[in-house]
Amino acid sequence: MKKKCIWLCMLFLFGMSMAYAQEKTVSGTVTDEGGLPLPGVNIVVKGTSTGTQTDFDGNYAIQASSGDVLVYSYLGQTTVERTVGASDVINVTMQEDAEALEEVVVIGYGNQEEKKIIQNIGIVKEEAIENLQVVSADQLLQGQSAGTQIVNASGVLGSAAVIRVRGVNSINAGSQPLIVIDGVPITDTAGNTLNRGGNTGINPLSYVNPNDIQSLTVLKDAGATSIYGSRGANGVILITTKKGRRNSAAQVTFDVSTQYSQSTDVPDILTADEFRQFKSEVATIQNGGTTVTPESLGLGAIGSGGTDWLGGVQRTGVSQNYNLGVRGGGEKTSFFFGMDYQDTQGFIIGNDQQRAGARINIDSDVQEWLKVGMNLGVTNNRLNRVSVENSINAPFTTAFLQSPVVAAFDDEGNFAQSGSFIPNIFARVALNTDELKTFRVIGNAYTEITPIEGLTWRSEFGIDRLDLEETLRNADFNTPGGSAQVVSVREERYLTNQTINYSDTYGEDHNLSVLLGLNYEETLRSRLNVSATGFLDDVLRNLGAGATATVLNGDRFPTRLFGLFSRVSYDYKGKYLVEGSIRRDGSSRFQPDVRFGYFWSAAAGWVISEEPFVQDIDFIDYLSVRASIGTVGNDRLGTFPSLGLFSIGGFGDYNGESGAVPNQPENADIKWEESETLDIGIKSTFLNGRINFNASYFKKTTSDLLLNQILPPQTGFTSISRNIGEMENKGWEFELSTVNVRSENFEWRTNFNLTTIENKVLRLNEDAATDPQGRRIIDGAIQRAIEGESLNNFYLIRYVGINSQTGDAEWLDANGNITTNPGSGDRVVTGSPLPDFSGGMTNTFKYKDFDLSVLMNYSYGNEIVIDGLRFADGNDAIGGIVNIRRQNLNIWRQPGDNAFLPSPNSSTFNLFNQRSTQQQLDGSYLRIKNITLGYNLPEKALERLGGFITGLRLYATATNLFTIKGDELDGIDPEVTDDIDPLFQGETFFTAPQAKSYSFGARLTF
């Protein structure tokens, strides 16, 4: 009996324990001190990987057992722990945590508390980009960081954007910033591929999936960039990809979307019959009023048909995008795994891209003193290319130039020859192959050893490997006999970073951090170029099927970089801050005597809000001032700028034997360009984080600019590059973010930034050409750099208009007098492509489960030159075969006419096409860059779907939806350029405009 009672008691206790441990659903609401719901709060069962997040209304639900401890964590709030008891409802109020507000952000070779940063950096965080649907990573930065101007080169898929951090910083060495992905500086050699019109190259940021990016940091002043030494003069963009989350259940996100794209804006050009009537009327007027028919001009009869070339090279592009992300971690290890596939069809015929990529990021605490990790991204790209502009293979250029009376097909539906040097672009796109395949690996692995508290040794090994193959196969119809060309490029960069970081606090008030580092990089680019002609049949695609090999060459370009660097940061009580850095760089590009250079910075800051006399001011949350000065370099001078080079083969062949011909003189003194930057700024937060305002003034002086110096004829060379120029950029940056409305169900936030930059060339080489005022200049067909003025000046003949009484086109001569026969000597400075100010603004609205984001970017005061208007306006640009814009129908016919074109009988009729300010237009614009409307399915609705889906977001995105611009830009996209060269900004020649796109998608979270 006694044993039976014991067994009954044991069963009772066991049953009680089972009941006690039985899992149940615990739910509740998390709010802040003001009672407002907190979305995105992380909630985990302590000691497990079971976790969830609050929805937009602060609600959550999680499986837990009585006695479990729930941990609530949120950025800027004190972590809360609650023990699960008998109740199924746990509501939590979180309080602001001053220490938690000191968010850590990525800087050069390390991290730093945002509150203590005295460098000038722009930070674009995950919440600002997570809902943006873009094609490449540079679009995530557009309009979101003061001092960073991004101009998309064209609407052609894969084209690189022009990125300027604080303006143009060089003349001949390039002004693109250094891009670093997870600590690996990536290569962005523009000359890897065949030129396709427009000097922009392939976008280096097309190799990173925008959905994998966690944040972007733009390093702007010398205090931030000097740690990168000889490569920091154009600014540095740090891209940090997503990492896992500790003590968090694995969260799976699957995003799928469909995109439709079309051209933003194109000029209105003439139909075939309008073209015939125009040519007939012009000829009739010039013939004294005697009718000249279109047939007699060889244009065919009215109604005899023609081709809409411009309409034919456009289409509605349809694209599919798939993204998978898995994110989570335990107590010691966190991970992120991502996969993506994009099948993108451009709005230009023949322009398609398929991109597949994978990424894995792992961080693990192996021991208390040992941490290891890896960041690895792999991308495979296939791009069907079309030329960007100013090429007979560029669809938009050819469509504008081609006569509309030319038939694209014969009576049997076959492609027809055009009969001129302007080809049948439909046949070119359909029959030729122009394919670029790339495979790229970017990543690093690291170990962190902490032998004693406060001392960390981090060892990184990174790789950036690009394998590229470009195949061009021209069909017999387009190139008699057919031709083929294959370019194969391998570019490999291996690097190691070894850093030792020591940080400690002395006497509670003194904080010291010391960084010592070594950076070694080795890059090898090898290139093979083979071509052939004479193919028996178009079905023979392989290059070996050609009868004659026309080109066979290969080359190798090795470089090495060795750097030693250090940074020391000190603060007293967190309110008086000083920092200094120094780097010694050595580059194999230069001769031993000038191979090494020193770059340094010094910065100081004062957190005024930590002072007692400010802490009593309730509305001030944070207020600091800072200043920095330092130097950085620009090494974009080519691979062998200091060596005497020879061409071997080709022109070097002599009498059937291989020979060598000098093609570059030895240049032992050449070195990197160097910039010194002064930066002064203020940073502030008011009204419990409702208002944030930052302002900065900067002045950057670049010395040792690389310029061409004329050599005596007896040397056999025309010029040599010397470090002899000097240029200055100075300006202001302003950033303002506000929480305009915050209530229980509605929130409205605004982020605004504005930048002004003034550019001046201080010195050019002594043997440079001079203008009538005796100033040294660098002259181009459209722009002129002038010593004492801006680098970029449009230098053109000033166009006045059509004299309504005489019908003559009129210009101004150099002295400002009316002339009907201007010459090149009448060119003057007429404007600049550099804006007076530029920037962006983002408005974010949240209402219950809906959210709306509106991103705008703008530019004001800049001019652009649409050089293609020399052909699209007027009568006879190229033998009378070129189509024209509709406004050209407005011909002067009689006195009093307010006409666009002069009288056909005027001596100025054929002068109308010359370069002048007639093609120079006001490039100011305000563009709605991105609008995204999203809806997050409420928790109750998710439960009806079975409960295994923890989040479902439906969204619609419009890109380049609307642009406010001047009337003269009707049909012209102001946000285009055909060159990344600093000397050719703001110029285009029938460059394809940006794409206007609409995306619809869903994001599921499991």
C-alpha positions, 0 to 999 in steps of 0.5 A: 500500500505504501509503495502504491502511494509513493508511485501515485505521488511520483506520477502526480509530481511528474504530471505536474512537471509535464503540465508546468513544462508544456509549451503555450503561446505567449503574446503581448504588446511592446511599447516605448516610454510614451506608450507608442508601439515598437515594431521590430523588437527581437524576442527570444527564449533565453538559452534557445534559438526560438525567437520572433519580432514584433509587428508594426503595432508592437504585437508579438506571439511566441511559443514558450513554457512556464518558467522560460525567460523571454528576452526583449531587445531593441536598438536604443532601448534597455534590454528587458527580461520577463519570466513566463508564468501562468498568464499567456499575456506579457506586455512590456514597456521598454525604456531608452538606454543611453549606452545602447544609443551609441550605435557602432558603425563601420569605418576604415579598418574597424568600427566606432561608436557613432556618438564618438565619431569625429570623422565626416562620414555618410551612413545609409543604414539598413532601414533606409534601404531594406525596402528599395527595389533597385538593379545595382547597389549605387542606386541605394546611395542616390540622393541619400548621402550629402556630398555624394552625387550619382549620375546614372550613365544611361538606361543601358543595362550594366552601364557604370554610374558616375559617382562623385564624392565631394566633386571632381578631384582630378583631371586625368587620373579619374574621380571615381571613389574606392569601393570596399566590400566587407573589407575587400577593395574591389577592382573597377578597371574600365578597360576590361571590356570592348568599348561600346560607345560612351566611356563608362565601362561595366558597373563594378557594383553590379556584382553585389546583390543589393538585397544582401547589403546591410549598410553603406558608409561614405568616407568623405573627409581626410580624417576618414579616408587617410587610412586608405592612403594613396587611394582615398582622394576620391572618397571611399564607399564601404559596403557591409553585407548582412550578418547573422543575429546571435540568439535568434531563430533562423529566419528565412526570407523569400522575395519575388518580384516582377518588373516592367520597364520602359524609357523615361523620355525620348524626343518626338521625331518625324514620321516618314511622311512628315520627313518627306513633306519637310524635305519637299517644302525646304527644296521647294522654297530653295527652288524659288517656289517651284514644287519639288516632290519627295519622289524627285528627292528619292524619298518615295511618294507620300504614303509609300511607307517607312520605318519607325526606327525609334519606336522599334528599338524600344520595348516594354522590358519584363524582368523577374527577380528572386531573392532568398535569405536565411539569417540567425544564430546561436549564442556563439555563432551567427550566419547569413546565407543569401541566393538571388537570381535576376532575369532582366530584360531592358527596354532597349532591344538586344539588351538583357541580363541574367544574374545569379549569385550566392553569399554566405557570411559566418561569425563564430566565437570558437573560444572566449579569446578566438573568433573566426568568420568569413564573408563570401559572395559569388556572382555569375553574370550574362549580359547581352550588350548594346552600345551606349551611344555615338556608335552605329551599333547603339540602338538609340543613336542609330534610331535617331540618325536613320532616315524614316523613309528607309525600309527595315524589311523587303517585300518578303519580310527579310531584313533590308540594307539601309543603303548608307553608312547608318545600318539597319539596327534591327538587323544588327541586333537580331543577327549579331552576337554581343555577349559578356559573361563574367564570374566573380568571387569577392570575399575574405576570411578572418580570425580575431585573437584576444590574448588579453582584455582590450587587445585584439589581433585581427588577421584577414585574407581577401580575394577579388577574382573576375573572369570575363569573356566577351564574344562579338560575332557579326553576321554576313548581312552586317559585315560581309564575310562575317567577323568574330572577336573574343576578349578574355580577361582574368583579374585577380586581387589577393590581399591581407590585412593584419591589424592590432587594436588596443582599447582601454579605459583609464580612471573611468574618464580616459578612453584610448584606442590604438590601431596598428595595421599592415595591408598588402595587395597583389593584383594581376590582370591578364588579357587575351584578344583574338579576332577573325574574318571570313566565315563560310556561314553564319551558323558557324559561331566559333572564332576558329571557323574564320578564314583569316586571323586578324588580331591575336594579342595578349598582355599582363598588368601586375601591381602590388601595394604595401601599406603600414598604417595606424590610428589613435583615438582618445576621449575624456569623459566622452566629450573631448575627442581627438584622433590621428592617423598615418599611413605609409604606402608603397606602390609598384606602379612607381619608381623606387625613389618615389614609390613610398608616400606618407598620408596623415590626418588629425581630428578633434571634437567636442561633445557640447551636450555632455557639458553641465551647462547644456544638459539642463536644456531639455530640448537638446539631446546631442550637440557636437562640433568637430574639425579635421585636416589631412592628406590622401592620394589618388593612384588611378594613373594606369598600370605602368605610368613610370616605365618606358613601354614598347609595342611588340608585334603589329607595328613592331614587325619588321621584314617578317620578324618580330620587333619592338616600337617605343610607345611610352617614354620613361617617367621616373618622377611620376607619383600619385596625386595628393589632396589635403582636406580641411573639414569643420562640422556640427552634429546635433539631435533635438526633441528626443530624437525628433530632429537631427541636423548636421552641417559641414564645411570642407576645402580640398586642395589637390596638388601634383595633378597629372597633366600632359607636358609637351616634349621636343620632337626629337624625343619621338614622343609628343608629350609626357605626364607630369605631376604639375597641376593644382585644383581646389574644391570647397563647399557645404553639406547639410543633412536634416532628418525629422520625425514630423508626426508620431502617433499610435497608428501613423508616423511620418519621417523626412530625410533631406540633404543638400550639397554645394561645391565650388571648383577651381583650377589653381594651376596648369602646366607652364607649356599649356595653351593660353586664352586671349586673357593669358590664362592657361587652358585645356581645350576640348571640342565642347569644354575648356578647363581654365586656370583660375576658374572651374575645371568644367566650363562649356566653351561654345558659340552663343546662339541667339535665335532666328531673326523674325524679320530676316529669317537668319539664324543669329549668334554672338561673336566673342565681343557680344555682337550679332553675327550670322557667320560665327567661327571658332574664335567666337567661343566663350564660357557659356556655363558649367555642368557642375551644379550650384547645389544637389541632393535628395529627400526621402519621406517615409509614411507608416499607417497601421500595416501600410508604409509608403516611401518616396525618394527624390533626388535633385540637381540645380544650376548645372548645364548639359550639352546634348551634342546629338541635337547637332544632327537632330535639329536642322536640315542637312547634318549628314547629307540630308539623310538624318531624321529630325525633331518635330520642332524643326517643322517650324521654319521661317517663311515670312517676316514676323514668324517666330520660328525654330529653323531659319529660312531655307534661303538663308545663308545660315540654314546649313550653319544651324547644325554647328556646335553652339549653345543651341545644344546647351540646356538647363540640366536642373531637375527634381526626380521622383527616384523611387516610390514604394508602397507596402502592406504587411499582413497582420498577425491574425491574417498570418495565423489563418495561413497556417501559422508557419509564415511569420511575415508577408509583405506585399509591395509595389515600386515605381522608379523614375516615375516623374521628373520636374525639368525645364520645357526645353528638356521635353523628350530629353533625360537630364540625368545622363552622361556618356563619360566618367572622365572628369573633363567630359561631364554633362555631355551626351550624344544620343545616350539612351535615357534612364528606365522608368520601371514598375515592380510588384512583389511579395516578401515572405518570412518564415 
